Amino acid sequence: MGIDPPAHASTPSANLRAQERDSAIRNALQRLADARDREIILLRFFEGLSLAQIARRLQMSYDEVRERFHKSLYSLESSLKELA
């Protein structure tokens, strides 16, 4: 009688938690008031661009992108406290 190794596939409860987390993140992103702020977050996290690259792409100053990015992160953090 041995110990069963962990399954390679996710469990149904883990899949449900992942779906709930993804849904909460999408909803929090949609609640950001400004579409430009959403775009900055998406470019940073989903396309992996640096803030300088985002500033060039959006034709904004680096300081404005940095300020909007940090403001948006704070807002997302507040919206997603229940995931922690």
C-alpha positions, 0 to 999 in steps of 0.5 A: 500500500503506497502513497498515491502521487499527485494527479497531473490534472487540476481538480474540479475545485481548483479549476473553479477557484481559477475561474472565479479568480479570472472572473474577479480580475476581469471585472476589476479591470472593467471597473477601472474608470478610464479606458487608457488606464485599462490599456496600460495595465493590459500592455504591462501585464499581458504584453510584457511592455515596460512603462517606457515602451507603453509611454511611446506606444500610447504617445504619453509621457513616461511620468503620466504612464507611471502615475496612471499605472500605480494608481490603477494597481492600487485600485485593482488591489483594493478591488481584489482583496478577497483573492488574497 
